[in-house]
Structures are given as C-alpha cells and as structure tokens.
Amino acid sequence: MKEKFAVIGWGSLINDPGCLKIESDIWKEDGPRLPIEFARKSSDERITLVLYPPYLKDKEKWVTTYWNLLNVNTVDEAREDLRKRERCPSLKPIGYLDKGKIYCTNVKIGNIIKSWAITMGISGVVWTDLGSNISLKKVIPHLSLLKNEKYLEAKDYILDGPKQTNTPLRPILEKYVSNREI
C-alpha cells in the first residue's frame, strides 16, 4: 500500500500553495482542530496566523484546519517543499510526523496532529511550526503603526485568510482594518 503524505494549513498557504506539490486545488476542510491565532509579526510586518499554545487549555478557541495530500515520495521531500514555500532558511520551523515520529515545538500539538493522521490513514504530515512572537494585546497597536503598502499588505492578509480559520482575534482585527483609514 502506497504511503500518503499530507500538509496541514490554516493561513495564506491555502490561497497560495506556491511550490507545494498538492494533489488538488481544493483543500479538504476537515483537518485537525488546533490552537491558531494572529500572533506573529512577520519579517514584512504583517500579523500572521500561527500555532498558539496558550489556547491549548480552551478547545472552544481552536479552529479546524485545512489539509491536502502531497505528490511526494517521502516526508523529507514534503518538508523541503514546505520550507521553500515558506521561505525558511532551514527546516527547523517545519513540523512533521513521519511513521509515528513527531518533530515540533509543542508535543501536545504534535500528538493532536498524530491522532488525526492515524484516523485519516496518513503516514506523513508536514506543517509550518512557527509560534507567537507578539502579545495579542500588542497586535492592534502594531497594525496602527503601519503605513501605506505595509498596512495594505497586513490588511489583505487578515481579510483574505481562509474563513474557516475564525480565531477569537479575527473578528476584532477584521473590524479594525475595515474601519481604519490609511
């Protein structure tokens, strides 16, 4: 039986898979429920969706992720493709599950993904394993400082994100960016 490899996503990856060798342009909407939030300031100043372990204690705040099968032969190939798509200099921020082995920054999140993969009959999974680097209380103040192109890019990221990724902070951010004048 041929092994199945998948990628899990919740943000820009869904609308822009880049070089990922995804099986279908239509992402499946029944990925694992994970703690996700707009909690990372990216190198281009946008606030992006990332795994957010503080929500592990409150499953009501979790979101159902998306997933897609990959046309690859190994998890290592899948990791390298996701690394390139995410423009990471190393494989370190690429979480993965390969034949029961989990590599990620949070074991609880890794085990959630592992349980989901077993249920789905998937032997290998990759995901972007970046965490928060900004306090949720500082997200709107950060956005308020952005000007022109930087602000428009940040606004687009928030408004164009997959609707299923409805985090607790998302409606607040959508309202803010929709009402703010540049």
MDAnalysis code that builds the backbone (N, CA, C; Angstrom):
import MDAnalysis as mda
import numpy as np

u = mda.Universe.empty(546, n_residues=182, atom_resindex=np.repeat(np.arange(182), 3), trajectory=True)
u.add_TopologyAttr("name", ["N", "CA", "C"] * 182)
u.add_TopologyAttr("resid", np.arange(1, 183))
u.add_TopologyAttr("resname", ["MET", "LYS", "GLU", "LYS", "PHE", "ALA", "VAL", "ILE", "GLY", "TRP", "GLY", "SER", "LEU", "ILE", "ASN", "ASP", "PRO", "GLY", "CYS", "LEU", "LYS", "ILE", "GLU", "SER", "ASP", "ILE", "TRP", "LYS", "GLU", "ASP", "GLY", "PRO", "ARG", "LEU", "PRO", "ILE", "GLU", "PHE", "ALA", "ARG", "LYS", "SER", "SER", "ASP", "GLU", "ARG", "ILE", "THR", "LEU", "VAL", "LEU", "TYR", "PRO", "PRO", "TYR", "LEU", "LYS", "ASP", "LYS", "GLU", "LYS", "TRP", "VAL", "THR", "THR", "TYR", "TRP", "ASN", "LEU", "LEU", "ASN", "VAL", "ASN", "THR", "VAL", "ASP", "GLU", "ALA", "ARG", "GLU", "ASP", "LEU", "ARG", "LYS", "ARG", "GLU", "ARG", "CYS", "PRO", "SER", "LEU", "LYS", "PRO", "ILE", "GLY", "TYR", "LEU", "ASP", "LYS", "GLY", "LYS", "ILE", "TYR", "CYS", "THR", "ASN", "VAL", "LYS", "ILE", "GLY", "ASN", "ILE", "ILE", "LYS", "SER", "TRP", "ALA", "ILE", "THR", "MET", "GLY", "ILE", "SER", "GLY", "VAL", "VAL", "TRP", "THR", "ASP", "LEU", "GLY", "SER", "ASN", "ILE", "SER", "LEU", "LYS", "LYS", "VAL", "ILE", "PRO", "HIS", "LEU", "SER", "LEU", "LEU", "LYS", "ASN", "GLU", "LYS", "TYR", "LEU", "GLU", "ALA", "LYS", "ASP", "TYR", "ILE", "LEU", "ASP", "GLY", "PRO", "LYS", "GLN", "THR", "ASN", "THR", "PRO", "LEU", "ARG", "PRO", "ILE", "LEU", "GLU", "LYS", "TYR", "VAL", "SER", "ASN", "ARG", "GLU", "ILE"])
u.atoms.positions = np.array([
    [0.834, -1.187, 0.000],
    [0.000, 0.000, 0.000],
    [0.886, 1.260, 0.000],
    [0.586, 2.176, -0.899],
    [1.372, 3.405, -1.031],
    [1.123, 4.318, 0.167],
    [2.213, 4.861, 0.690],
    [2.087, 5.800, 1.804],
    [1.446, 7.095, 1.322],
    [0.666, 7.717, 2.234],
    [0.050, 9.011, 1.929],
    [0.724, 10.082, 2.778],
    [1.039, 11.199, 2.110],
    [1.660, 12.327, 2.784],
    [0.764, 13.545, 2.620],
    [0.663, 14.337, 3.688],
    [-0.237, 15.490, 3.666],
    [0.441, 16.719, 4.241],
    [-0.153, 17.869, 3.921],
    [0.248, 19.143, 4.504],
    [-0.979, 19.722, 5.187],
    [-0.774, 20.318, 6.353],
    [-1.847, 20.995, 7.083],
    [-1.622, 22.494, 6.958],
    [-2.690, 23.249, 6.733],
    [-2.587, 24.700, 6.638],
    [-3.769, 25.389, 7.271],
    [-3.619, 26.697, 7.525],
    [-4.686, 27.484, 8.156],
    [-4.637, 28.943, 7.733],
    [-3.639, 29.334, 6.950],
    [-3.487, 30.735, 6.562],
    [-3.265, 30.903, 5.079],
    [-2.254, 31.687, 4.721],
    [-2.003, 32.031, 3.319],
    [-1.658, 30.833, 2.449],
    [-1.210, 29.767, 3.049],
    [-0.883, 28.552, 2.308],
    [-2.083, 28.040, 1.508],
    [-3.282, 28.238, 2.033],
    [-4.490, 27.723, 1.378],
    [-4.731, 28.437, 0.047],
    [-4.591, 29.748, 0.034],
    [-4.809, 30.510, -1.203],
    [-3.579, 30.564, -2.097],
    [-2.404, 30.307, -1.520],
    [-1.166, 30.409, -2.286],
    [-0.202, 29.291, -1.885],
    [-0.410, 28.071, -2.409],
    [0.465, 26.958, -2.036],
    [1.864, 27.028, -2.639],
    [2.065, 27.950, -3.574],
    [3.405, 28.112, -4.148],
    [3.916, 26.829, -4.777],
    [5.119, 26.425, -4.384],
    [5.776, 25.270, -4.988],
    [5.346, 23.932, -4.396],
    [4.436, 23.939, -3.444],
    [3.988, 22.670, -2.863],
    [3.331, 21.798, -3.926],
    [3.667, 20.543, -3.898],
    [3.109, 19.594, -4.869],
    [1.795, 19.022, -4.309],
    [0.782, 19.894, -4.229],
    [-0.501, 19.459, -3.682],
    [-1.263, 18.636, -4.715],
    [-2.058, 17.728, -4.213],
    [-2.809, 16.840, -5.089],
    [-3.991, 17.542, -5.746],
    [-4.582, 18.509, -5.044],
    [-5.790, 19.162, -5.543],
    [-5.762, 20.655, -5.220],
    [-6.372, 21.456, -6.090],
    [-6.502, 22.885, -5.803],
    [-7.554, 23.138, -4.728],
    [-8.366, 22.147, -4.462],
    [-9.416, 22.272, -3.439],
    [-8.925, 21.594, -2.161],
    [-8.736, 22.407, -1.132],
    [-8.253, 21.900, 0.154],
    [-9.400, 21.252, 0.918],
    [-9.094, 20.167, 1.594],
    [-10.082, 19.495, 2.447],
    [-10.235, 20.327, 3.722],
    [-11.466, 20.423, 4.190],
    [-11.770, 21.313, 5.316],
    [-11.938, 20.580, 6.645],
    [-11.415, 19.361, 6.728],
    [-11.572, 18.583, 7.957],
    [-10.231, 18.165, 8.550],
    [-9.315, 19.136, 8.572],
    [-8.028, 18.886, 9.215],
    [-8.182, 18.869, 10.720],
    [-7.092, 18.645, 11.430],
    [-7.189, 18.623, 12.895],
    [-7.563, 19.991, 13.455],
    [-8.325, 19.982, 14.547],
    [-8.624, 21.234, 15.258],
    [-7.391, 21.590, 16.078],
    [-6.914, 22.832, 15.861],
    [-5.683, 23.269, 16.515],
    [-5.831, 24.681, 17.076],
    [-5.003, 25.005, 18.065],
    [-4.990, 26.371, 18.596],
    [-4.204, 27.283, 17.649],
    [-4.913, 28.149, 16.943],
    [-4.332, 29.047, 15.948],
    [-4.747, 30.475, 16.299],
    [-3.848, 31.430, 16.062],
    [-4.219, 32.830, 16.282],
    [-3.319, 33.747, 15.442],
    [-3.790, 34.975, 15.226],
    [-2.987, 36.032, 14.608],
    [-2.010, 36.507, 15.681],
    [-0.872, 35.852, 15.751],
    [0.022, 36.104, 16.880],
    [1.501, 36.120, 16.497],
    [1.782, 36.420, 15.234],
    [3.190, 36.509, 14.837],
    [3.407, 37.707, 13.927],
    [4.389, 38.510, 14.284],
    [4.791, 39.630, 13.431],
    [5.819, 39.070, 12.457],
    [5.470, 39.082, 11.167],
    [6.362, 38.526, 10.161],
    [7.461, 39.527, 9.814],
    [8.433, 39.080, 9.048],
    [9.552, 39.951, 8.665],
    [9.087, 41.137, 7.822],
    [7.925, 41.016, 7.163],
    [7.399, 42.146, 6.384],
    [6.344, 42.947, 7.149],
    [6.269, 42.706, 8.475],
    [5.431, 43.471, 9.401],
    [3.969, 43.033, 9.467],
    [3.547, 42.077, 8.629],
    [2.173, 41.586, 8.744],
    [2.022, 40.821, 10.058],
    [0.791, 40.708, 10.514],
    [0.480, 39.838, 11.644],
    [-0.106, 38.574, 11.034],
    [0.547, 37.437, 11.292],
    [0.158, 36.201, 10.615],
    [-0.394, 35.155, 11.575],
    [-1.072, 34.205, 10.979],
    [-1.671, 33.097, 11.721],
    [-0.617, 32.044, 12.035],
    [-0.541, 31.670, 13.307],
    [0.421, 30.656, 13.744],
    [-0.209, 29.784, 14.825],
    [0.465, 28.684, 15.102],
    [0.064, 27.859, 16.237],
    [0.188, 28.705, 17.503],
    [-0.813, 28.573, 18.391],
    [-0.842, 29.428, 19.575],
    [-1.115, 28.560, 20.817],
    [-0.064, 27.964, 21.393],
    [-0.218, 27.059, 22.531],
    [-1.002, 27.589, 23.724],
    [-1.027, 28.920, 24.023],
    [-1.847, 29.349, 25.159],
    [-3.324, 28.942, 25.030],
    [-3.808, 28.709, 23.814],
    [-5.194, 28.269, 23.625],
    [-5.386, 26.771, 23.876],
    [-4.315, 26.028, 24.123],
    [-4.465, 24.592, 24.355],
    [-5.426, 24.290, 25.500],
    [-5.503, 25.185, 26.458],
    [-6.362, 24.979, 27.630],
    [-7.842, 25.207, 27.340],
    [-8.159, 25.796, 26.183],
    [-9.540, 26.158, 25.869],
    [-9.899, 25.733, 24.447],
    [-10.422, 24.518, 24.309],
    [-10.733, 23.963, 22.985],
    [-11.760, 24.787, 22.216],
    [-12.527, 25.613, 22.908],
    [-13.501, 26.477, 22.227],
    [-12.814, 27.475, 21.306],
    [-11.558, 27.758, 21.574],
    [-10.809, 28.735, 20.775],
    [-10.070, 28.091, 19.597],
    [-10.108, 26.775, 19.499],
    [-9.406, 26.081, 18.428],
    [-10.162, 26.236, 17.119],
    [-9.455, 26.075, 16.012],
    [-10.085, 26.125, 14.691],
    [-9.780, 24.833, 13.931],
    [-10.694, 24.475, 13.060],
    [-10.469, 23.325, 12.196],
    [-9.583, 23.769, 11.037],
    [-8.521, 23.045, 10.828],
    [-7.554, 23.397, 9.796],
    [-7.922, 22.750, 8.458],
    [-7.194, 23.125, 7.447],
    [-7.323, 22.560, 6.107],
    [-6.177, 21.579, 5.887],
    [-6.344, 20.699, 4.901],
    [-5.252, 19.810, 4.563],
    [-5.361, 19.388, 3.112],
    [-4.243, 18.900, 2.600],
    [-4.189, 18.451, 1.226],
    [-3.166, 17.328, 1.144],
    [-3.431, 16.369, 0.291],
    [-2.434, 15.331, 0.030],
    [-1.330, 15.929, -0.834],
    [-0.145, 15.388, -0.683],
    [1.011, 15.855, -1.441],
    [1.486, 14.773, -2.405],
    [1.935, 15.195, -3.559],
    [2.521, 14.288, -4.543],
    [4.023, 14.218, -4.314],
    [4.395, 13.575, -3.230],
    [5.799, 13.390, -2.867],
    [5.996, 11.928, -2.469],
    [7.257, 11.526, -2.391],
    [7.568, 10.139, -2.032],
    [8.028, 9.961, -0.598],
    [8.423, 11.073, 0.040],
    [8.917, 10.991, 1.421],
    [8.508, 12.243, 2.195],
    [8.524, 12.136, 3.494],
    [8.274, 13.302, 4.338],
    [9.404, 14.319, 4.162],
    [10.618, 13.841, 3.971],
    [11.739, 14.771, 3.763],
    [11.502, 15.647, 2.536],
    [10.971, 15.064, 1.467],
    [10.656, 15.844, 0.264],
    [9.551, 16.864, 0.571],
    [8.536, 16.437, 1.329],
    [7.441, 17.341, 1.719],
    [7.966, 18.483, 2.581],
    [8.847, 18.183, 3.516],
    [9.428, 19.215, 4.386],
    [10.199, 20.240, 3.570],
    [10.989, 19.760, 2.629],
    [11.789, 20.670, 1.803],
    [10.884, 21.562, 0.952],
    [9.810, 20.999, 0.389],
    [8.873, 21.809, -0.397],
    [8.217, 22.882, 0.465],
    [7.782, 22.522, 1.670],
    [7.146, 23.498, 2.552],
    [8.170, 24.543, 3.010],
    [9.393, 24.137, 3.264],
    [10.443, 25.086, 3.640],
    [10.631, 26.138, 2.540],
    [10.690, 25.674, 1.291],
    [10.851, 26.602, 0.167],
    [9.653, 27.531, 0.061],
    [8.458, 26.986, 0.184],
    [7.248, 27.806, 0.062],
    [7.217, 28.877, 1.147],
    [7.613, 28.519, 2.348],
    [7.603, 29.451, 3.477],
    [8.844, 30.352, 3.510],
    [9.762, 30.137, 2.589],
    [11.000, 30.909, 2.501],
    [11.816, 30.857, 3.803],
    [11.865, 29.675, 4.390],
    [12.639, 29.470, 5.619],
    [14.073, 29.104, 5.259],
    [15.054, 29.651, 5.964],
    [16.437, 29.321, 5.665],
    [16.825, 27.887, 6.071],
    [16.033, 27.286, 6.965],
    [16.319, 25.919, 7.400],
    [15.003, 25.150, 7.557],
    [15.131, 23.876, 7.847],
    [13.950, 23.031, 8.061],
    [13.409, 23.143, 9.491],
    [14.088, 23.862, 10.349],
    [13.708, 23.928, 11.766],
    [12.240, 24.309, 11.990],
    [11.683, 25.320, 11.293],
    [10.281, 25.668, 11.559],
    [9.253, 24.825, 10.794],
    [9.676, 23.703, 10.251],
    [8.744, 22.817, 9.561],
    [8.484, 21.613, 10.454],
    [7.283, 21.574, 11.032],
    [6.909, 20.442, 11.861],
    [6.568, 19.260, 10.984],
    [6.753, 18.060, 11.531],
    [6.387, 16.890, 10.736],
    [6.093, 15.673, 11.594],
    [5.358, 14.776, 10.983],
    [5.073, 13.452, 11.524],
    [5.502, 12.478, 10.444],
    [6.321, 11.516, 10.810],
    [6.785, 10.515, 9.845],
    [6.790, 9.151, 10.529],
    [5.863, 8.303, 10.111],
    [5.761, 6.936, 10.653],
    [5.743, 6.938, 12.178],
    [4.946, 7.818, 12.737],
    [4.786, 7.870, 14.184],
    [5.747, 8.791, 14.906],
    [6.816, 9.236, 14.256],
    [7.783, 10.147, 14.878],
    [7.300, 11.579, 14.674],
    [7.255, 12.333, 15.769],
    [6.788, 13.718, 15.716],
    [7.970, 14.656, 15.934],
    [8.044, 15.691, 15.094],
    [9.019, 16.757, 15.300],
    [8.256, 18.076, 15.287],
    [8.209, 18.735, 16.434],
    [7.560, 20.044, 16.514],
    [7.913, 20.691, 17.838],
    [7.554, 21.959, 17.976],
    [7.922, 22.686, 19.192],
    [6.990, 22.397, 20.361],
    [5.797, 21.898, 20.102],
    [4.849, 21.626, 21.181],
    [4.342, 20.192, 21.057],
    [4.688, 19.354, 22.009],
    [4.335, 17.930, 21.968],
    [2.822, 17.718, 21.946],
    [2.077, 18.527, 22.693],
    [0.607, 18.356, 22.716],
    [0.028, 18.595, 21.324],
    [0.493, 19.634, 20.649],
    [0.009, 19.908, 19.292],
    [0.431, 18.771, 18.362],
    [1.657, 18.303, 18.509],
    [2.128, 17.180, 17.704],
    [1.271, 15.941, 17.889],
    [0.874, 15.669, 19.121],
    [0.036, 14.498, 19.389],
    [-1.374, 14.649, 18.815],
    [-1.899, 15.868, 18.802],
    [-3.205, 16.113, 18.172],
    [-3.112, 15.791, 16.678],
    [-2.054, 16.265, 16.046],
    [-1.859, 16.011, 14.615],
    [-1.651, 14.520, 14.369],
    [-0.898, 13.869, 15.221],
    [-0.656, 12.426, 15.079],
    [-1.968, 11.647, 15.168],
    [-2.808, 11.960, 16.141],
    [-4.101, 11.270, 16.277],
    [-4.962, 11.467, 15.036],
    [-4.987, 12.698, 14.529],
    [-5.753, 12.982, 13.313],
    [-5.210, 12.174, 12.139],
    [-3.884, 12.161, 11.968],
    [-3.264, 11.447, 10.847],
    [-3.578, 9.955, 10.892],
    [-3.547, 9.368, 12.073],
    [-3.868, 7.945, 12.218],
    [-5.311, 7.702, 11.780],
    [-6.223, 8.554, 12.230],
    [-7.636, 8.438, 11.854],
    [-7.822, 8.530, 10.343],
    [-7.032, 9.379, 9.689],
    [-7.160, 9.605, 8.249],
    [-6.342, 8.614, 7.411],
    [-5.564, 7.771, 8.056],
    [-4.735, 6.813, 7.318],
    [-3.558, 7.463, 6.602],
    [-3.028, 8.524, 7.190],
    [-1.918, 9.267, 6.599],
    [-0.650, 8.959, 7.400],
    [0.409, 8.579, 6.704],
    [1.632, 8.196, 7.418],
    [2.603, 9.347, 7.634],
    [2.490, 10.401, 6.826],
    [3.392, 11.530, 6.978],
    [2.663, 12.849, 6.805],
    [2.961, 13.816, 7.679],
    [2.303, 15.124, 7.651],
    [3.365, 16.197, 7.883],
    [3.203, 17.335, 7.194],
    [4.060, 18.493, 7.443],
    [3.182, 19.708, 7.717],
    [3.731, 20.666, 8.464],
    [3.025, 21.906, 8.753],
    [4.056, 22.967, 9.146],
    [3.653, 24.221, 9.058],
    [4.516, 25.319, 9.477],
    [4.429, 25.419, 10.995],
    [5.558, 25.256, 11.656],
    [5.605, 25.148, 13.112],
    [6.198, 26.403, 13.747],
    [5.706, 27.546, 13.292],
    [6.140, 28.811, 13.883],
    [5.197, 29.190, 15.016],
    [5.740, 29.791, 16.039],
    [4.925, 30.210, 17.167],
    [4.769, 31.717, 17.233],
    [4.142, 32.141, 18.282],
    [3.872, 33.551, 18.523],
    [5.162, 34.303, 18.839],
    [5.203, 35.562, 18.398],
    [6.323, 36.428, 18.793],
    [5.831, 37.838, 19.140],
    [4.506, 37.958, 19.339],
    [3.925, 39.242, 19.733],
    [2.744, 38.959, 20.667],
    [2.610, 39.760, 21.683],
    [1.478, 39.647, 22.596],
    [0.195, 40.022, 21.855],
    [-0.896, 39.312, 22.140],
    [-2.168, 39.634, 21.484],
    [-2.596, 41.071, 21.782],
    [-2.208, 41.587, 22.938],
    [-2.542, 42.971, 23.299],
    [-1.785, 43.990, 22.448],
    [-0.705, 43.550, 21.799],
    [0.111, 44.470, 21.002],
    [-0.178, 44.381, 19.503],
    [-1.102, 43.501, 19.096],
    [-1.368, 43.309, 17.666],
    [-1.966, 44.574, 17.043],
    [-3.040, 45.110, 17.623],
    [-3.660, 46.307, 17.034],
    [-2.727, 47.516, 17.145],
    [-2.060, 47.750, 18.274],
    [-1.091, 48.855, 18.285],
    [-0.022, 48.705, 17.190],
    [0.410, 47.483, 16.932],
    [1.392, 47.276, 15.853],
    [0.781, 47.655, 14.502],
    [-0.434, 47.162, 14.236],
    [-1.097, 47.478, 12.967],
    [-1.301, 48.982, 12.810],
    [-1.574, 49.664, 13.918],
    [-1.826, 51.114, 13.845],
    [-0.589, 51.903, 13.411],
    [0.595, 51.325, 13.585],
    [1.835, 51.997, 13.199],
    [2.204, 51.788, 11.729],
    [1.578, 50.808, 11.095],
    [1.921, 50.510, 9.704],
    [1.348, 51.552, 8.758],
    [2.100, 51.865, 7.732],
    [1.694, 52.885, 6.757],
    [1.695, 52.309, 5.351],
    [0.871, 52.906, 4.511],
    [0.841, 52.660, 3.073],
    [0.871, 51.174, 2.703],
    [1.881, 50.805, 1.898],
    [1.959, 49.445, 1.357],
    [2.028, 48.384, 2.457],
    [2.807, 48.663, 3.492],
    [2.928, 47.705, 4.603],
    [1.564, 47.465, 5.257],
    [0.816, 48.548, 5.466],
    [-0.503, 48.404, 6.066],
    [-1.449, 47.643, 5.134],
    [-1.427, 47.966, 3.854],
    [-2.316, 47.288, 2.902],
    [-2.019, 45.793, 2.825],
    [-0.752, 45.418, 2.874],
    [-0.382, 44.001, 2.881],
    [-0.901, 43.311, 4.145],
    [-0.758, 43.971, 5.276],
    [-1.245, 43.418, 6.541],
    [-2.766, 43.283, 6.519],
    [-3.438, 44.293, 6.009],
    [-4.893, 44.278, 5.904],
    [-5.362, 43.138, 5.001],
    [-4.736, 43.009, 3.842],
    [-5.101, 41.939, 2.911],
    [-4.930, 40.566, 3.541],
    [-3.838, 40.373, 4.281],
    [-3.604, 39.072, 4.914],
    [-4.745, 38.738, 5.874],
    [-5.169, 39.710, 6.645],
    [-6.254, 39.477, 7.610],
    [-7.578, 39.209, 6.899],
    [-7.907, 40.032, 5.924],
    [-9.206, 39.910, 5.253],
    [-9.278, 38.743, 4.275],
    [-8.154, 38.353, 3.705],
    [-8.155, 37.289, 2.695],
    [-7.913, 35.899, 3.269],
    [-7.693, 35.805, 4.543],
    [-7.428, 34.499, 5.146],
    [-8.621, 33.567, 5.010],
    [-8.366, 32.271, 5.026],
    [-9.457, 31.305, 4.904],
    [-10.520, 31.537, 5.983],
    [-11.763, 31.629, 5.571],
    [-12.852, 31.961, 6.506],
    [-13.009, 30.936, 7.614],
    [-12.678, 29.692, 7.340],
    [-12.790, 28.642, 8.357],
    [-11.825, 28.898, 9.519],
    [-10.767, 29.635, 9.269],
    [-9.797, 29.947, 10.314],
    [-10.309, 31.163, 11.086],
    [-11.392, 30.959, 11.792],
    [-12.059, 32.028, 12.530],
    [-11.591, 32.012, 13.983],
    [-10.460, 32.643, 14.218],
    [-9.858, 32.677, 15.546],
    [-10.587, 33.699, 16.428],
    [-10.376, 33.658, 17.737],
    [-11.004, 34.649, 18.606],
    [-10.643, 36.101, 18.244],
    [-9.414, 36.342, 17.799],
    [-8.981, 37.703, 17.486],
    [-9.418, 38.162, 16.091],
    [-9.738, 37.246, 15.224],
    [-10.023, 37.601, 13.830],
    [-11.144, 38.628, 13.661],
    [-12.332, 38.467, 14.272],
    [-13.374, 39.474, 14.049],
    [-12.960, 40.869, 14.517],
    [-12.171, 40.936, 15.559],
    [-11.691, 42.222, 16.070],
    [-10.738, 42.852, 15.049],
    [-9.831, 42.044, 14.510],
    [-8.876, 42.550, 13.519],
    [-9.575, 42.933, 12.224],
    [-10.533, 42.130, 11.786],
    [-11.273, 42.455, 10.556],
    [-11.995, 43.791, 10.702],
    [-12.621, 43.991, 11.859],
    [-13.329, 45.257, 12.098],
    [-12.334, 46.427, 12.108],
    [-11.212, 46.232, 12.773],
    [-10.210, 47.301, 12.850],
    [-9.699, 47.685, 11.457],
    [-9.256, 46.695, 10.684],
    [-8.668, 47.027, 9.378],
    [-9.711, 47.519, 8.376],
    [-10.962, 47.102, 8.552],
    [-12.016, 47.566, 7.653],
    [-12.404, 49.014, 7.930],
    [-12.252, 49.443, 9.177],
    [-12.656, 50.800, 9.563],
    [-11.501, 51.807, 9.564],
    [-10.272, 51.318, 9.582],
    [-9.123, 52.228, 9.653],
    [-8.886, 52.890, 8.294],
    [-8.642, 54.157, 8.358],
    [-8.232, 54.885, 7.155],
    [-6.731, 54.965, 7.147],
    [-6.154, 54.926, 5.964],
    [-4.684, 54.954, 5.855],
    [-4.175, 56.365, 6.072],
])
